[in-house]
Amino acid sequence: MQFYVYVLRSTKNEKRYIGSTSKTPEIRLQEHNVGANRWTRINRPFIMVYSEEYSTNTEARRREIFLKSGQGRKWLDQNIPG
């Protein structure tokens, strides 16, 4: 089984959403665009701007937590086109 970290960007307001999943990032994008949770329902529609693949859930969760940190947001700003 593979695990993923993904970054979505709202086309409505340019906000970023960072998540991790065992589903493919494309499936999660579809779920978010139909209102999978309250925050994404309010800020949809989204486009996928970045994803990474990991062999364990622990690795994926660590990366997700990093990307949500100050240093992680800085890394995203420098490496993912806005």
Wavefront OBJ file of the C-alpha trace (Angstrom):
o trace
v 0.000 0.000 0.000
v 1.199 3.502 -0.821
v 0.552 6.698 1.110
v 0.490 10.211 -0.255
v 0.902 13.796 0.826
v -0.856 16.278 -1.402
v -1.275 20.020 -1.738
v -4.396 21.563 -3.199
v -4.953 25.193 -4.123
v -8.366 26.815 -4.111
v -9.233 28.483 -7.411
v -11.799 30.527 -5.458
v -9.394 32.291 -3.087
v -5.869 30.820 -3.601
v -5.857 29.150 -0.163
v -3.781 26.007 0.201
v -4.902 22.671 1.650
v -2.340 20.054 2.729
v -3.361 16.481 3.476
v -2.195 12.883 3.583
v -4.049 9.784 2.486
v -3.854 6.143 1.461
v -6.121 6.946 -1.503
v -4.642 8.388 -4.666
v -4.305 12.175 -4.627
v -6.636 12.357 -7.629
v -9.409 10.581 -5.698
v -8.899 12.907 -2.718
v -9.084 15.913 -5.042
v -12.445 14.685 -6.325
v -13.684 14.120 -2.767
v -12.633 17.606 -1.682
v -14.274 19.170 -4.720
v -17.608 17.578 -3.810
v -17.334 18.831 -0.218
v -15.568 16.074 1.740
v -15.154 18.307 4.775
v -16.391 21.683 5.950
v -13.240 23.678 5.200
v -12.830 22.342 1.668
v -16.566 22.705 0.964
v -16.324 26.425 1.752
v -13.131 26.977 -0.262
v -13.709 24.743 -3.305
v -13.036 24.220 -6.172
v -9.461 22.990 -5.858
v -6.672 22.018 -8.190
v -3.831 19.643 -7.336
v -0.534 21.534 -7.231
v 1.773 18.943 -5.643
v 1.924 15.381 -4.335
v 4.500 12.977 -2.923
v 4.382 9.194 -2.447
v 5.539 7.284 0.654
v 5.712 3.632 1.609
v 4.410 4.130 5.169
v 1.661 6.174 6.741
v 4.114 7.426 9.378
v 6.396 8.950 6.734
v 3.467 10.604 4.976
v 2.076 12.044 8.227
v 5.511 13.415 9.209
v 5.809 15.149 5.850
v 2.262 16.519 6.110
v 3.024 17.944 9.556
v 6.251 19.483 8.236
v 4.478 21.092 5.265
v 1.940 22.624 7.665
v 4.751 24.140 9.791
v 6.344 27.529 9.220
v 9.385 25.979 7.522
v 7.134 23.737 5.440
v 5.004 26.649 4.246
v 8.195 28.490 3.354
v 9.413 25.440 1.399
v 6.105 25.262 -0.474
v 6.232 28.984 -1.277
v 9.753 28.582 -2.701
v 9.225 25.305 -4.585
v 5.604 25.126 -5.720
v 4.497 27.685 -8.306
v 1.649 29.845 -7.070
l 1 2 3 4 5 6 7 8 9 10 11 12 13 14 15 16 17 18 19 20 21 22 23 24 25 26 27 28 29 30 31 32 33 34 35 36 37 38 39 40 41 42 43 44 45 46 47 48 49 50 51 52 53 54 55 56 57 58 59 60 61 62 63 64 65 66 67 68 69 70 71 72 73 74 75 76 77 78 79 80 81 82
